[in-house]
Amino acid sequence: MHAHLSETYDFLSQHITQAPEVGIVLGTGLGRLAEEIDAEQIISYDDIPHFPVSTVETHHGKLIYGTLGGRRVLAMQGRFHYYEGYSMQQITYPIRLMHRLGIRTLYISNVSGAMNLAYEKGDLVLIDDHINLQGANPLTGPNWNDFGPRFPDMSEPYDQEMIHTAWQIAKQEGYRIHKGVYVAVNGPNLETRAEYRFLRKIGGDLVGMSTVPEVIVAKHQGMKVFAASIVTDLGDPDNLEPVSVEEIIRVAGEAEPKLTRLFYRMINEHNF
């Protein structure tokens, strides 16, 4: 891990002129924020030593370095998932790299299905906590003490000050906004009716196939984390309808300007 990170760091140091302050992970159908970045470098994942390559069609697979408003950012336009066959360490390798580059604040976006029936398609949900049902953990194996402690605290995985700020911005913008618990599952299939019932009973509001590994590693390294989700489908077990990837992408695309605006204002107006 150390040797690979050093090689990746040395490669990116040739392209990055000044240390980025903020890291951004953009999920399914949520690449529009990348267009707001005044990019100095756009690097394909294929060209980065030891970097995984996204196999999901809607993930562009580019690392974007530049400025967003007045802040220097490094954005992943496309992430990695456990269902793609990557290890948890590979999935979270970019988060290790961001920390190595000096980033201490991480913004994450995703799309999700909602078990909470108060939610509607296109709503924004600020992730307040999570449940890891992926059956694996990126911290499994030897612990590198220079990364973080063997047993990192997870009493506040998502920064409460950032959540409060995002809530106020969303209200100012007139968005439907919620706070909720995100459940991470393996995928790639969507859930059955019985699974939706189970996930709701254990305290989940949202379900998805990403985010939690990145958050665990970020917190292991002492980073601040903010994550927001767009509700793209409804997991009502008593009225469950078939869902297509095309529909998920359509709903995400319609709601994306709201999430882009939220991220832009948080990054540009607040020094987290």
N, C-alpha and C positions, 0 to 999 in steps of 0.2 A: 504493500500500500504506500509506504513512504517513498520508495524508489519510483513508483509509477506517478505519484503526485508531483514529485520533483521534476520529472520529465515533462509532464503536462504543464506545470507551472512555468518551466523554462521556455516552453514553446509559446505559451500565451503572453509571456513577458515581452516577447518580441513584437507583439501586436497591441498591447495595452500600455498606453503612455502614462497613465495616472491611475492610482488604485481606485477601484469602484467602491462606492459606499453602500449600495443597495443591490441585493440579488432578487431576481424575479423568475418564477417558474410559471409558464403559461401552458394551460392544458387544452383539452379537446375543444376545437372551435373558438379558441380565445386568443388568437394571435394578433388581433387588431392593435393591442397596446404597443406591439413592436413598431407599428407605423408611426407612433407618437415619439419614438426615440430618435434623437438626432444621432444617427449611427456613425461611428468612426471606423468600426470594424464589424463585418458580418462573416462569421467563420462556420463552415459546414462541420457538423459533428464528425463526418468521415475523415476530415483533415486533422483532427485533434488527437494526439497520441493517447492511447488507453481510454478514450472516451467511447461509451456505448453509442450505438446508432439506433435511432427510433425506427420501429417497423410499422407504426400505426400511420395510416394514410393521411389523417388529418393533422399530424404533427410534422412540422416543417423540418425539424432537425438542424436548427441554426442557433449559434451563440452570438448574441448581439451586444456589442460594447459601445456605449456612447452616453449622451446626457438626456435626461427626461426632466423638462423644466430646468431647474438649476442643480440637479443632482446627477452624479456619475453612477451609471447602473450597468449591470451585466445581466442580460435576460436570456433565459432558455426558451426558445420558441419550439416547444415540443419536449416531452418528458419521457421517462421509461417506466415500464410496468412489470410486475412480477409475472403476469400471464404471458409476457413476451418471451419468457425463458431466462431472463436475467436473474442473477443473484441479488439479494438485498444490498450487498456491498456495491455491486455495479449500479444499481438503481440510484444509490445515494452518493456515488462518486462525485457528481457535479457539486453537491452541497459541501463535501469535504474540500473540493477545489475552491469554491467561493470563499470559504473561511480562510484558506491558505492565501488567497489574494487580498484579504483584509476586510471582507464583507462581514458585517455583524448584524444586519437586519435583512430578513427574508420575507418576501411576499409570494404567496402561492395562490393560484386559481385552479378551479376544477369545475366539472359539471357532475350532477348527481341525481339520483332518484330520491323522491321524498316519501317517507313513511308517515310523517306528520301531515295529517289531512288538513291542517290550517294553511299549508303552503299551496301555492299555485305555480303552474309552469311559468318560467321567466322570472320568478322571484329571486332576489339575492339573499343568501344566508351567510352570516358571519359565523365561522366555525369557532365554537367556544370550548369544545372538548372532543375527544375521539375515543373510539373503541377499536382495538386492533384485532381483527379476526382473520388475518392473512396467514396465520400459522407459522410465521417466521419473523425475525427481528434483525435489523441491520447491525446491531451491537453484539450479536452472537459471535463467539470466538475470542481470541486474545484481545485485551483492552490496551489501547495505546494511551498512556496517561497524559501525553502532550496534546491529545485530542480532547479528552474529557475524562470524568471519573468512571469507575467501573459500574456504579449504580446511580445513574443520573436521576435527579428529582424531576417528576412530571406533574407536580401539583398545579402548574400553570403553563401548559404547553403552548397556548396561544396568548399573546400579550394583551392583557386586559385594557391597558391604556389605549392601545391601537384599536381594539374593538370598540371602545367608547367613542373614539374619534371618528371611526368609520360610521358608526351609528348616527352621529350628529350630521356628518356630511350627507349620508343617504337621506336623512329626513329633510335637510335643506334642499336636496335635489328632487324630492318628491317620489322617491323610490319605495316600493314595497320591500321591507327589510325584516329579517328575523335573525335570531341567534339560535344555534342548534348544535347537536352532537352528531358527528360524522362517523359512520362505521365503515372501515376499510375491509373489503373482501377480495378474494383472489381474482374472480372473473375467469374468462372473459364473458361467460354467459350472464344474462340478467337473472333476477331472482324469481323464485317460485312464489305462489301465494303464501304457502306455509313459511317460507323464509322471510317474507316481508312481515308477517305476523310476529315471528320470533325476534326479528331485529327491532321492531317497535317495542316489544315487551321488555327487552333488555335495556331500553333507554335511548335507542337511536332515532334521530330525526331524518337523517340523510344516509344514503349508502353510495359508495363508489369504490374504485379500484386503484386508488393512488393516494398521494399526499402524506399519509401517516409515516411511511418509512423516512421520507425527507424531513418531516417534523422531528422525529426521534433523533436523527443524526444532528440536525440543527441545534436542538436543545442539549444534546451531548456536548456540543462545542460552545454552549453558552450564548447562542444567537437569539435575537428577538424574532418571533414568528407571527405573521398575520396571514390568515387564509380565508378566502371567500369562495362561495360556490354558487353556480346558477342551477336552479331546479329545472331539469329538462323533461322529466317524466314522473308520474305519480304512482307510487306503490300501494294503491288501495286494494287489499286482497279480496275485498268483496265486489269490487268493480274493476278488476284488472284487465287492461286492454293490451294487445300486442304492441311492442315498441320497436321501431327500426332505428338503425344508426342514422339514417337520413333525417328522421324526425328529431332526434337528439341534436344533431348538428344545426338543423333549422332553428330550433328554439334557442339554442346557445347563441347563434348568430344574431337573432333578434334582440336578445338581452345583453349582448356583448358591449354595446356602447355605454350601458350603465356601469358595468364593471370596469371598463376602461376609464371612465370619468372618475369613479371612486378611487381607483389605484393612482391615477394621475394627481388628483388633489391631495391624497395622503402623502405621496412621495414628494410633491412639489411644495406643499404648504406646511409640512410638519417634519421636524428633524428627529425622527426616531432612530 
